[in-house]
Amino acid sequence: MSRSAERIVSLLWLLLEAGAAGRTKSDIFNYLYEHQNTSDTAKQRQFSRDKEALAAIGVPVQWHQNTIADDVYVIDPDRLYLPELSLTDEEILALHQARALWMKTPIEDAIHSALARMTAGQPVSRPMVGAQLATSQTLLTDLVAAARDQTPIRFQYRTVEQDDVVTRRLRPWAVLMAHQHWYVVGWDLDRAGERIFRLSRIESTTITPLPSDALRGQERNSARPAHFDIAEIRQRLRTDQQPTDAYVWLTENTPSSLRVRADIVDSTAGWELAHFTYRDPLKAAASIVALGSQAIVDTRHGTELAELVSDILAIIRDVHAGTSALSVPKLTKVARTRRRAGDKDVISRRLGIVAVVNHHGGALSRQQLRQRFGINETTLTDDLSAMQFWGLPETDFAGGQFELDPTADPVEITNAELLAQPWQLSAPEALGIISGLNAVPTIPGVTKVQEAAAQSLATKLRDAIDMVNPTVDAHDPIVHPDLSLGEDDEVAEVLHQAAQLHRVVDISYFSESSGQISTRAIEPLQLVYASGHGYVRAWCRETNSLRTFRVDRTGTASITDEYFDPTTRPLTSDTIAPAVDATAISVIIHATHRIRDAIGTYHPTATAVAADGSLFAQLAFQTLTPLLGLLAMHPGQVVIVEPQEVRAAIWELTQDAIITHYESTR
């Protein structure tokens, strides 16, 4: 990338140095392209791509046609730089929060550079909420871009009702989250109506844009409605039910996540009666099934839950009788690849470093630069080393390149003053930040002041973007994350508020690895969303280390009067995955195509997709309880194929549980 980045920045510097007069096309070609050993057509294509690259990072290159002489290209300073936003402290916090909602996605790369530019003169703030919302959604960026422009697209899709893969043609309107899943909504060009598609069921590895004539006859009907209501779409996808009381007998000392939010209301002969409420019958039943014969639903308070538990146990038992008839194909190891920033994101970040350093008088510490741009020391050194060759073309402008020492601290950059201040937002940057701000009200524990700050900042950004570049069109809401955790919102709210107040929290917690419920004091640092669950990263005073706690395994959570200093605690952005050791149970499971996307949350080590869209995956569990919980959440849809001894153990567990449940009702 170094040569192309160097040339793109040289084009930028040539135009900035020329000022309002601009530069003719022939001058630009003499400086940058004539020396290339390619055809004139190839040089023209390269020039067009370079202009597009500048536009993609928010630098507007204008073309002035000249009927007498050569055409002139110019960068208008009034359209280049962001106007002064005068951000309040609350708005700065909201801005950092909006960025943290896109952790480990290409959208984060775009936002990080924009945020560093926008808050060049402000202190860095660590966000209290982070979200790995789309780490596995490789098509999200392409779908967002298509929805922004309402470009018709084509993709392969596997429906729930049928096994065949079908081609869908869609004019997308928006991308949204509902109950921790991503969907795209738009106008189905083949069925001539609004449709919603779940991203995890899209079989295509890429999204194919269609020509504009694909809209012929449906131009008006297929356009996003003027009063498009994402809340109404989300309501259609809701599965919440009213709270229901459950009474379940548990054997004494049986470790279970059920206990962590239950009250013990009775006991007899080695059993304890736990009372709790639930909204999701399948989730509640699965938690009971996972305990096998150590949990029995008390039918004196209703039979529906007991019947559901019995049905699930019977399904799991029956599909694990004997040996599996399925043959396991060759599995491919799941590569935990690191996400690589795109060339445009790298150029934007490096130019952002120049703008921020210039804003601070030409010098800034390495630590501040790392914090502002979310990079490590190696990346910062690489960036600075590459930037030594940036500036005006060296062949024609000797001494016109940046002057800096890549290893110095503080970082000083001279001869780069042409980029005098942070420049405007590109379309992806504006889209990512404003969609993140729109999602802030859905975070449990957000105050009215924070909601108002997110809303006022979004308004300021839209007005600023309209002023310098109306073509970005930041008013249309395209991406709609949702950070609600349903029945876990109450606990998440307490943890989030404590993180904002820097107050110690006393929690009761069920540890799946140890199988025990403990009470501990934690210093909550960040609420995190990942793999369909809510977590809190916190300093655990019991273990004196940084730990990650799952919100749905947290029972009581109460804020104490004791404060802590979050700046003394490290915070990692590593991907959250279950802890397993050498004693873990390794299995190969088969999942039907309907629920195969759910398997990703269990972090498979190897997978294979069958011709019918179903999935074979190798998983690891520390005990049989979470494995049985997975089978119970998807009864008959997920089956253990190997090893046979684990299949037999599951059959025996479910058979014993069925007998115990039957005898309890006699």
C-alpha positions as CSV (number, residue, x, y, z in Angstrom):
1,M,0.0,0.0,0.0
2,S,2.9,2.4,0.7
3,R,3.3,3.6,-3.0
4,S,-0.4,4.2,-3.6
5,A,-0.8,5.9,-0.2
6,E,2.2,8.1,-0.9
7,R,0.8,9.1,-4.3
8,I,-2.7,9.8,-2.9
9,V,-1.3,12.0,-0.2
10,S,0.9,13.7,-2.8
11,L,-2.2,14.5,-4.8
12,L,-3.8,15.9,-1.6
13,W,-0.8,18.1,-0.9
14,L,-0.5,19.3,-4.4
15,L,-4.1,20.6,-4.3
16,L,-3.8,22.0,-0.8
17,E,-0.6,23.8,-1.7
18,A,-2.2,25.3,-4.8
19,G,-5.0,26.8,-2.7
20,A,-8.0,28.4,-4.5
21,A,-6.2,28.5,-7.8
22,G,-6.1,24.7,-8.0
23,R,-4.0,22.7,-10.4
24,T,-4.6,21.7,-14.0
25,K,-5.0,18.1,-14.9
26,S,-1.8,18.3,-17.0
27,D,0.2,19.6,-14.0
28,I,-1.1,16.8,-11.8
29,F,-0.2,14.2,-14.4
30,N,3.3,15.6,-14.9
31,Y,4.0,15.4,-11.2
32,L,2.3,12.1,-10.3
33,Y,1.5,9.9,-13.3
34,E,3.6,10.5,-16.4
35,H,6.6,8.6,-15.0
36,Q,4.5,5.4,-14.7
37,N,5.2,2.9,-17.5
38,T,1.5,2.4,-18.3
39,S,-1.0,3.5,-21.0
40,D,-2.8,6.8,-20.9
41,T,-6.0,5.0,-20.2
42,A,-4.4,3.2,-17.2
43,K,-3.1,6.5,-15.9
44,Q,-6.5,8.1,-16.2
45,R,-8.1,5.2,-14.3
46,Q,-5.4,5.6,-11.5
47,F,-6.1,9.3,-11.2
48,S,-9.9,8.6,-10.9
49,R,-9.2,5.9,-8.2
50,D,-7.0,8.4,-6.3
51,K,-9.7,11.0,-6.4
52,E,-12.2,8.5,-5.2
53,A,-9.9,7.5,-2.3
54,L,-9.7,11.1,-1.2
55,A,-13.5,11.5,-1.4
56,A,-13.9,8.2,0.6
57,I,-12.0,9.7,3.6
58,G,-13.9,13.0,3.4
59,V,-11.7,15.1,1.2
60,P,-13.8,16.8,-1.5
61,V,-11.9,17.3,-4.8
62,Q,-13.8,19.7,-7.1
63,W,-13.5,19.8,-10.9
64,H,-13.8,23.1,-12.7
65,Q,-14.2,22.7,-16.4
66,N,-12.2,25.2,-18.5
67,T,-13.3,25.6,-22.1
68,I,-10.1,27.6,-23.1
69,A,-7.4,25.8,-21.1
70,D,-6.9,22.6,-19.2
71,D,-9.5,21.5,-16.6
72,V,-8.7,22.6,-13.0
73,Y,-9.0,20.5,-9.8
74,V,-9.3,22.3,-6.5
75,I,-10.0,21.5,-2.8
76,D,-12.3,24.2,-1.3
77,P,-11.2,24.9,2.3
78,D,-14.8,25.8,3.2
79,R,-15.9,22.3,2.3
80,L,-12.8,20.6,3.6
81,Y,-12.7,21.4,7.3
82,L,-15.3,20.7,10.0
83,P,-16.9,23.8,11.5
84,E,-16.3,24.3,15.2
85,L,-18.8,22.0,17.0
86,S,-18.3,23.4,20.6
87,L,-18.9,20.0,22.2
88,T,-20.0,19.7,25.8
89,D,-18.4,17.2,28.2
90,E,-21.5,15.0,27.9
91,E,-21.4,15.2,24.1
92,I,-17.8,14.1,24.1
93,L,-18.6,11.1,26.2
94,A,-21.5,10.3,23.8
95,L,-19.1,10.5,20.9
96,H,-16.7,8.0,22.5
97,Q,-19.6,5.8,23.3
98,A,-20.9,5.8,19.7
99,R,-17.5,4.6,18.5
100,A,-17.3,1.8,21.1
101,L,-20.5,0.3,19.7
102,W,-18.7,-0.9,16.6
103,M,-15.8,-2.8,18.3
104,K,-13.9,-5.2,15.9
105,T,-15.7,-4.1,12.8
106,P,-14.6,-2.1,9.7
107,I,-17.0,0.6,10.9
108,E,-14.9,1.1,14.0
109,D,-11.8,1.9,11.8
110,A,-13.7,4.7,10.1
111,I,-15.1,6.1,13.3
112,H,-11.8,6.0,15.2
113,S,-10.1,8.3,12.9
114,A,-13.1,10.7,12.8
115,L,-13.4,10.7,16.5
116,A,-9.7,11.5,17.0
117,R,-10.1,14.5,14.6
118,M,-13.3,15.7,16.1
119,T,-11.9,15.7,19.6
120,A,-8.4,16.8,18.8
121,G,-8.3,19.4,21.5
122,Q,-10.3,17.4,24.1
123,P,-9.2,14.8,26.7
124,V,-9.6,11.1,25.8
125,S,-12.4,9.3,27.6
126,R,-12.7,5.6,28.0
127,P,-16.3,4.4,27.0
128,M,-18.3,2.6,29.6
129,V,-20.0,0.4,27.0
130,G,-18.5,-1.6,24.2
131,A,-20.2,-3.8,21.7
132,Q,-18.8,-6.5,19.5
133,L,-22.1,-6.4,17.6
134,A,-21.0,-7.5,14.1
135,T,-17.7,-9.3,14.3
136,S,-19.1,-12.3,12.3
137,Q,-21.2,-10.2,10.0
138,T,-18.8,-9.8,7.1
139,L,-21.5,-8.5,4.8
140,L,-22.6,-5.7,7.1
141,T,-20.5,-3.0,5.6
142,D,-21.6,-3.7,2.1
143,L,-25.3,-3.9,3.1
144,V,-25.0,-0.6,4.9
145,A,-23.4,1.1,1.9
146,A,-26.2,-0.3,-0.4
147,A,-28.9,0.8,2.0
148,R,-27.4,4.3,2.2
149,D,-27.6,4.7,-1.6
150,Q,-30.7,2.4,-1.9
151,T,-28.7,0.5,-4.5
152,P,-30.5,-2.7,-5.7
153,I,-28.6,-5.9,-4.8
154,R,-28.6,-9.6,-5.3
155,F,-27.7,-12.4,-2.8
156,Q,-28.3,-16.1,-2.1
157,Y,-30.6,-16.8,0.8
158,R,-31.7,-19.9,2.7
159,T,-35.1,-19.6,4.3
160,V,-36.4,-21.3,7.4
161,E,-39.2,-22.9,5.6
162,Q,-37.2,-24.7,2.9
163,D,-33.8,-26.2,2.4
164,D,-33.1,-24.8,-1.0
165,V,-31.0,-21.7,-1.5
166,V,-32.9,-19.1,-3.5
167,T,-31.7,-15.8,-5.2
168,R,-33.2,-12.7,-3.7
169,R,-33.2,-9.2,-5.3
170,L,-33.6,-6.4,-2.9
171,R,-33.6,-2.6,-2.8
172,P,-32.4,-2.2,0.8
173,W,-33.7,0.5,3.1
174,A,-32.0,-0.1,6.5
175,V,-30.0,-2.6,8.6
176,L,-31.2,-3.2,12.1
177,M,-30.7,-5.4,15.2
178,A,-33.5,-7.2,17.0
179,H,-33.0,-9.6,20.0
180,Q,-29.2,-9.7,19.2
181,H,-29.6,-10.6,15.5
182,W,-29.0,-8.5,12.4
183,Y,-31.6,-8.0,9.7
184,V,-31.8,-6.1,6.4
185,V,-35.2,-4.6,5.4
186,G,-36.2,-3.4,2.0
187,W,-38.2,-3.9,-1.1
188,D,-38.1,-7.4,-2.6
189,L,-38.0,-6.8,-6.3
190,D,-39.3,-10.3,-7.2
191,R,-42.2,-10.4,-4.8
192,A,-43.0,-6.7,-5.1
193,G,-43.3,-5.9,-1.4
194,E,-41.4,-5.1,1.8
195,R,-39.4,-8.0,3.2
196,I,-37.0,-8.6,6.1
197,F,-34.0,-10.9,5.8
198,R,-31.7,-12.2,8.5
199,L,-28.1,-11.6,7.7
200,S,-27.0,-15.0,9.1
201,R,-29.1,-16.8,6.5
202,I,-27.5,-15.0,3.6
203,E,-25.3,-17.7,1.9
204,S,-23.4,-15.3,-0.4
205,T,-19.9,-14.4,0.5
206,T,-20.4,-11.0,-1.3
207,I,-23.3,-8.8,-2.1
208,T,-23.8,-8.2,-5.8
209,P,-24.9,-4.6,-6.9
210,L,-27.5,-4.6,-9.7
211,P,-27.8,-2.1,-12.5
212,S,-30.4,0.6,-12.1
213,D,-32.7,-1.0,-14.7
214,A,-33.4,-3.7,-12.1
215,L,-35.8,-1.2,-10.7
216,R,-37.7,-0.8,-13.9
217,G,-41.4,-0.4,-13.2
218,Q,-40.8,-0.3,-9.4
219,E,-38.8,2.9,-9.1
220,R,-41.4,4.6,-6.9
221,N,-42.7,1.7,-4.9
222,S,-39.3,0.3,-4.1
223,A,-37.9,3.6,-2.6
224,R,-37.6,3.9,1.2
225,P,-41.0,5.3,2.4
226,A,-40.9,9.0,3.6
227,H,-42.2,7.9,7.0
228,F,-40.2,4.7,7.4
229,D,-40.5,3.5,11.0
230,I,-37.8,1.2,12.2
231,A,-39.6,0.9,15.6
232,E,-42.6,-0.7,13.8
233,I,-40.2,-3.2,12.0
234,R,-38.6,-4.1,15.3
235,Q,-41.9,-4.6,17.0
236,R,-42.8,-7.2,14.3
237,L,-39.6,-9.1,15.3
238,R,-40.2,-9.0,19.0
239,T,-40.6,-12.3,20.9
240,D,-41.0,-11.0,24.5
241,Q,-43.7,-12.4,26.6
242,Q,-45.2,-11.4,29.9
243,P,-43.3,-12.4,33.1
244,T,-44.4,-15.9,34.4
245,D,-43.7,-17.5,37.8
246,A,-41.8,-20.7,37.9
247,Y,-41.4,-23.1,40.8
248,V,-38.7,-25.7,40.4
249,W,-37.4,-28.3,42.9
250,L,-33.6,-28.5,42.9
251,T,-31.5,-31.0,44.7
252,E,-29.6,-29.4,47.6
253,N,-26.3,-27.8,46.6
254,T,-27.0,-28.3,42.9
255,P,-25.0,-25.6,41.1
256,S,-27.1,-23.8,38.5
257,S,-27.6,-20.3,37.0
258,L,-31.3,-20.8,38.0
259,R,-30.4,-20.3,41.6
260,V,-28.6,-17.0,41.1
261,R,-31.9,-15.1,40.6
262,A,-34.2,-17.4,42.5
263,D,-35.7,-17.4,46.0
264,I,-35.8,-20.6,48.0
265,V,-39.4,-20.8,49.3
266,D,-39.5,-24.4,50.6
267,S,-37.4,-27.5,51.2
268,T,-37.9,-31.2,51.9
269,A,-35.8,-34.4,52.0
270,G,-32.7,-33.1,50.1
271,W,-34.7,-30.9,47.7
272,E,-35.3,-27.1,47.7
273,L,-38.1,-25.3,45.9
274,A,-36.8,-22.3,43.9
275,H,-39.1,-19.6,42.7
276,F,-38.2,-17.3,39.8
277,T,-39.8,-15.4,37.0
278,Y,-39.1,-15.8,33.3
279,R,-40.2,-14.3,29.9
280,D,-38.8,-16.8,27.5
281,P,-40.3,-20.3,28.1
282,L,-37.8,-22.1,25.9
283,K,-34.8,-20.5,27.7
284,A,-36.3,-21.3,31.1
285,A,-37.1,-24.9,30.1
286,A,-33.6,-25.3,28.6
287,S,-32.0,-24.2,31.9
288,I,-34.1,-26.9,33.7
289,V,-33.3,-29.6,31.2
290,A,-29.6,-28.9,31.5
291,L,-29.8,-30.1,35.2
292,G,-31.2,-33.5,34.2
293,S,-32.7,-35.4,37.1
294,Q,-31.6,-32.8,39.6
295,A,-34.4,-30.4,38.7
296,I,-38.2,-31.0,38.6
297,V,-40.9,-28.5,37.8
298,D,-43.5,-28.2,40.5
299,T,-46.8,-28.8,38.7
300,R,-49.0,-27.5,41.5
301,H,-48.4,-24.0,40.1
302,G,-49.1,-24.9,36.5
303,T,-48.2,-27.7,34.0
304,E,-47.1,-25.8,30.9
305,L,-43.5,-25.4,31.8
306,A,-43.3,-29.0,33.0
307,E,-44.8,-30.3,29.8
308,L,-42.3,-28.3,27.7
309,V,-39.4,-29.7,29.8
310,S,-40.7,-33.2,29.3
311,D,-41.1,-32.7,25.6
312,I,-37.6,-31.4,25.2
313,L,-36.1,-34.2,27.3
314,A,-37.8,-36.8,25.1
315,I,-36.6,-35.2,21.8
316,I,-33.0,-35.0,23.0
317,R,-33.1,-38.6,24.3
318,D,-34.6,-40.0,21.1
319,V,-32.1,-38.3,18.7
320,H,-29.2,-39.6,20.8
321,A,-30.3,-43.3,20.9
322,G,-27.6,-45.6,19.5
323,T,-25.0,-44.4,17.1
324,S,-25.5,-41.4,14.7
325,A,-26.4,-42.2,11.1
326,L,-24.6,-39.0,10.0
327,S,-21.1,-39.1,8.5
328,V,-18.8,-36.3,9.6
329,P,-17.2,-34.6,6.6
330,K,-13.7,-33.1,6.7
331,L,-13.8,-30.2,9.1
332,T,-11.9,-27.0,8.4
333,K,-10.1,-25.3,11.3
334,V,-11.7,-22.0,12.2
335,A,-9.1,-19.3,11.7
336,R,-9.1,-16.6,14.3
337,T,-7.8,-14.0,11.8
338,R,-7.0,-10.5,12.9
339,R,-9.1,-7.9,11.2
340,R,-6.9,-5.8,8.8
341,A,-7.7,-2.1,8.3
342,G,-8.4,-1.2,4.7
343,D,-6.0,1.1,2.8
344,K,-8.4,4.0,3.0
345,D,-8.7,3.6,6.8
346,V,-4.9,3.6,7.1
347,I,-4.6,6.7,5.0
348,S,-7.3,8.4,7.0
349,R,-5.7,7.5,10.3
350,R,-2.3,8.7,9.2
351,L,-3.6,12.0,7.9
352,G,-5.6,12.2,11.1
353,I,-2.3,12.0,13.1
354,V,-1.0,14.9,11.1
355,A,-4.1,17.0,11.7
356,V,-4.2,16.2,15.5
357,V,-0.5,16.9,15.9
358,N,-0.9,20.2,14.0
359,H,-3.9,21.1,16.3
360,H,-1.6,20.6,19.3
361,G,1.1,23.0,18.0
362,G,3.1,20.4,16.1
363,A,3.9,18.0,18.9
364,L,2.0,15.3,20.9
365,S,3.0,12.4,23.1
366,R,3.0,8.9,21.7
367,Q,0.7,7.8,24.5
368,Q,-1.9,10.4,23.6
369,L,-1.7,9.4,19.9
370,R,-2.2,5.7,20.8
371,Q,-5.2,6.5,23.0
372,R,-6.8,8.8,20.5
373,F,-6.5,6.5,17.5
374,G,-6.9,3.2,19.3
375,I,-3.6,1.7,18.1
376,N,-0.6,0.0,19.7
377,E,3.0,1.2,19.7
378,T,4.0,-1.0,16.7
379,T,1.2,0.4,14.5
380,L,2.1,4.0,15.5
381,T,5.7,3.5,14.6
382,D,4.8,1.9,11.3
383,D,2.5,4.8,10.5
384,L,5.1,7.4,11.4
385,S,7.8,5.6,9.4
386,A,5.6,5.5,6.3
387,M,4.7,9.2,6.7
388,Q,8.4,10.2,6.3
389,F,7.9,9.9,2.6
390,W,4.6,11.8,2.4
391,G,4.0,15.3,1.3
392,L,4.7,17.0,-2.1
393,P,6.2,14.7,-4.8
394,E,9.9,14.5,-4.0
395,T,11.2,14.5,-7.6
396,D,9.8,18.0,-8.3
397,F,9.6,19.4,-4.7
398,A,12.8,18.5,-2.9
399,G,12.3,19.3,0.8
400,G,8.5,19.3,0.5
401,Q,8.0,16.1,2.4
402,F,7.0,15.7,6.1
403,E,9.8,16.0,8.6
404,L,9.5,13.7,11.6
405,D,11.3,11.1,13.7
406,P,9.3,7.9,13.9
407,T,10.7,6.9,17.3
408,A,10.7,10.3,19.0
409,D,8.5,11.1,22.0
410,P,6.7,13.4,21.8
411,V,6.0,13.1,18.1
412,E,6.8,16.2,16.2
413,I,5.7,16.7,12.6
414,T,6.8,19.7,10.6
415,N,6.5,20.7,7.0
416,A,2.9,19.3,7.1
417,E,1.1,22.4,8.1
418,L,-1.1,22.5,5.0
419,L,-3.6,20.2,6.8
420,A,-4.2,22.9,9.4
421,Q,-7.1,21.3,11.3
422,P,-9.4,18.2,11.4
423,W,-11.2,17.8,8.1
424,Q,-14.9,16.9,7.6
425,L,-16.5,13.5,7.9
426,S,-16.8,11.0,5.1
427,A,-20.1,9.2,4.5
428,P,-19.1,6.0,6.4
429,E,-17.7,8.0,9.3
430,A,-20.9,10.1,9.6
431,L,-23.1,7.1,9.2
432,G,-21.2,5.1,11.9
433,I,-21.2,7.9,14.4
434,I,-24.8,9.0,14.0
435,S,-26.1,5.4,14.1
436,G,-24.1,4.8,17.2
437,L,-25.5,8.0,18.8
438,N,-29.0,6.8,17.8
439,A,-28.4,3.6,19.7
440,V,-27.3,5.2,22.9
441,P,-30.8,5.4,24.3
442,T,-31.2,1.6,24.1
443,I,-28.3,1.0,26.5
444,P,-29.5,-0.1,30.0
445,G,-28.5,2.5,32.6
446,V,-28.3,5.5,30.2
447,T,-29.4,8.7,31.9
448,K,-31.7,11.3,30.5
449,V,-28.8,13.7,30.3
450,Q,-26.8,11.2,28.2
451,E,-29.8,10.6,25.9
452,A,-30.1,14.4,25.4
453,A,-26.3,14.7,24.8
454,A,-26.4,12.0,22.1
455,Q,-29.4,13.6,20.4
456,S,-27.9,17.1,20.5
457,L,-24.6,15.9,19.2
458,A,-26.3,14.0,16.3
459,T,-28.1,17.2,15.4
460,K,-24.9,19.2,15.5
461,L,-23.2,16.7,13.3
462,R,-26.0,16.7,10.8
463,D,-26.0,20.5,10.6
464,A,-22.2,20.6,10.3
465,I,-22.2,17.9,7.5
466,D,-25.0,19.7,5.7
467,M,-22.9,22.9,5.8
468,V,-19.7,21.5,4.3
469,N,-21.0,18.5,2.3
470,P,-24.7,18.0,1.9
471,T,-24.1,15.0,-0.4
472,V,-23.2,12.8,2.6
473,D,-26.9,12.8,3.5
474,A,-26.6,12.2,7.2
475,H,-30.3,12.6,8.0
476,D,-31.6,9.2,6.8
477,P,-31.2,6.6,9.5
478,I,-29.6,3.5,7.9
479,V,-28.1,1.4,10.7
480,H,-30.0,0.6,13.9
481,P,-28.2,-1.2,16.6
482,D,-30.2,-2.3,19.7
483,L,-28.5,-2.8,23.0
484,S,-31.4,-4.0,25.1
485,L,-30.8,-7.2,27.0
486,G,-34.5,-8.0,27.7
487,E,-34.9,-9.6,31.1
488,D,-31.2,-8.8,31.9
489,D,-31.7,-5.1,31.5
490,E,-32.2,-4.5,35.2
491,V,-28.8,-6.0,36.3
492,A,-27.1,-4.4,33.3
493,E,-28.4,-1.0,34.3
494,V,-26.9,-1.3,37.8
495,L,-23.5,-2.4,36.4
496,H,-23.5,0.4,33.8
497,Q,-24.4,3.1,36.4
498,A,-21.7,1.8,38.7
499,A,-19.1,2.0,35.9
500,Q,-20.1,5.6,35.2
501,L,-19.9,6.5,38.9
502,H,-16.7,4.6,39.5
503,R,-18.3,2.7,42.4
504,V,-17.7,-0.8,43.7
505,V,-20.5,-3.3,43.2
506,D,-21.3,-6.4,45.3
507,I,-22.7,-9.2,43.1
508,S,-23.8,-12.8,43.4
509,Y,-22.5,-14.7,40.4
510,F,-22.8,-18.2,39.0
511,S,-19.5,-19.5,37.6
512,E,-20.1,-22.1,34.9
513,S,-16.4,-23.3,35.1
514,S,-16.5,-23.9,38.9
515,G,-20.2,-24.6,39.1
516,Q,-20.5,-22.5,42.2
517,I,-22.4,-19.3,43.2
518,S,-20.3,-16.8,45.0
519,T,-20.5,-13.3,46.3
520,R,-17.8,-10.9,45.3
521,A,-16.9,-7.2,45.1
522,I,-16.1,-5.9,41.6
523,E,-15.0,-2.6,40.1
524,P,-17.1,-2.5,36.9
525,L,-15.1,-0.9,34.0
526,Q,-17.2,-1.6,30.9
527,L,-20.4,-3.2,29.8
528,V,-19.8,-5.3,26.7
529,Y,-22.1,-6.9,24.2
530,A,-20.8,-10.0,22.3
531,S,-22.0,-13.3,20.9
532,G,-25.6,-12.5,21.8
533,H,-24.9,-11.9,25.5
534,G,-24.2,-9.0,27.8
535,Y,-20.9,-9.0,29.8
536,V,-19.2,-6.7,32.3
537,R,-15.4,-6.3,32.3
538,A,-14.5,-5.6,35.9
539,W,-11.6,-5.8,38.3
540,C,-12.5,-8.6,40.7
541,R,-11.3,-7.9,44.2
542,E,-11.5,-11.6,45.1
543,T,-9.0,-12.8,42.5
544,N,-7.2,-9.4,42.2
545,S,-7.4,-9.6,38.4
546,L,-9.4,-8.4,35.4
547,R,-12.4,-10.7,34.8
548,T,-15.3,-10.9,32.5
549,F,-18.8,-11.7,34.0
550,R,-21.8,-12.6,32.0
551,V,-24.8,-10.5,32.9
552,D,-27.4,-13.3,32.8
553,R,-25.4,-15.3,35.3
554,T,-25.4,-12.3,37.7
555,G,-28.0,-12.4,40.4
556,T,-28.1,-9.5,42.8
557,A,-26.0,-6.4,42.0
558,S,-25.9,-3.5,44.5
559,I,-23.8,-0.4,44.3
560,T,-21.8,0.4,47.4
561,D,-20.5,3.7,48.7
562,E,-16.9,2.8,47.9
563,Y,-15.2,4.5,44.9
564,F,-12.4,3.2,42.8
565,D,-10.0,4.8,40.3
566,P,-10.6,3.2,36.8
567,T,-7.3,4.7,35.4
568,T,-5.3,2.2,37.5
569,R,-7.1,-0.8,36.0
570,P,-6.1,-2.3,32.6
571,L,-8.9,-2.9,30.0
572,T,-8.6,-5.3,27.1
573,S,-10.7,-5.4,24.0
574,D,-10.0,-9.1,23.3
575,T,-12.8,-11.2,21.9
576,I,-14.8,-12.8,24.6
577,A,-14.8,-16.6,24.6
578,P,-15.6,-19.3,27.1
579,A,-12.7,-20.6,29.2
580,V,-11.9,-24.3,28.7
581,D,-8.9,-26.4,29.7
582,A,-7.4,-29.8,28.8
583,T,-10.1,-31.6,30.7
584,A,-12.9,-30.1,28.5
585,I,-15.3,-32.4,26.7
586,S,-14.8,-32.2,22.9
587,V,-17.7,-33.1,20.6
588,I,-18.7,-32.8,17.0
589,I,-22.3,-31.6,16.6
590,H,-24.6,-31.3,13.7
591,A,-26.9,-28.2,13.4
592,T,-29.7,-27.7,10.9
593,H,-29.4,-24.7,8.6
594,R,-32.2,-23.0,10.6
595,I,-30.1,-22.5,13.7
596,R,-26.6,-22.9,12.5
597,D,-25.8,-19.2,13.1
598,A,-26.4,-19.9,16.8
599,I,-23.4,-22.2,16.9
600,G,-21.0,-19.3,16.3
601,T,-21.6,-18.1,19.9
602,Y,-20.0,-21.4,21.2
603,H,-16.7,-20.6,19.4
604,P,-16.2,-23.8,17.3
605,T,-12.7,-24.8,16.5
606,A,-13.5,-26.5,13.2
607,T,-16.5,-26.6,10.9
608,A,-18.0,-27.9,7.7
609,V,-21.1,-26.8,5.8
610,A,-23.1,-29.6,4.2
611,A,-24.9,-29.3,0.8
612,D,-28.2,-28.7,2.5
613,G,-26.9,-25.8,4.5
614,S,-26.6,-27.6,7.8
615,L,-23.4,-27.4,9.9
616,F,-21.0,-29.8,11.4
617,A,-18.9,-28.2,14.2
618,Q,-16.3,-29.2,16.8
619,L,-17.1,-27.6,20.2
620,A,-15.6,-27.8,23.6
621,F,-17.5,-27.8,27.0
622,Q,-16.0,-27.9,30.5
623,T,-18.9,-30.0,31.7
624,L,-22.0,-31.8,30.3
625,T,-24.4,-29.2,31.7
626,P,-23.7,-26.4,29.2
627,L,-23.7,-29.0,26.4
628,L,-27.1,-30.3,27.5
629,G,-28.2,-26.6,27.7
630,L,-27.3,-26.1,24.0
631,L,-29.2,-29.2,23.0
632,A,-32.2,-28.1,25.0
633,M,-32.3,-24.6,23.4
634,H,-32.5,-26.2,20.0
635,P,-34.2,-29.6,20.6
636,G,-33.7,-31.9,17.6
637,Q,-32.0,-29.2,15.7
638,V,-28.6,-29.8,17.3
639,V,-27.4,-33.3,17.7
640,I,-24.1,-34.8,18.9
641,V,-22.5,-36.9,16.2
642,E,-19.3,-37.9,18.0
643,P,-17.9,-39.3,20.2
644,Q,-20.3,-42.1,20.9
645,E,-19.6,-42.1,24.7
646,V,-20.9,-38.5,25.0
647,R,-24.0,-39.5,23.0
648,A,-24.6,-42.3,25.4
649,A,-24.1,-40.1,28.4
650,I,-26.6,-37.6,27.0
651,W,-29.1,-40.4,26.4
652,E,-28.7,-41.7,29.9
653,L,-29.0,-38.2,31.5
654,T,-32.2,-37.5,29.7
655,Q,-33.7,-40.9,30.3
656,D,-33.0,-40.6,34.0
657,A,-34.6,-37.1,34.0
658,I,-37.7,-38.4,32.2
659,I,-38.1,-41.1,34.8
660,T,-37.6,-38.7,37.7
661,H,-40.1,-36.2,36.2
662,Y,-42.7,-39.1,35.7
663,E,-42.3,-40.4,39.2
664,S,-42.7,-36.9,40.7
665,T,-46.1,-36.5,39.1
666,R,-47.5,-39.9,40.3
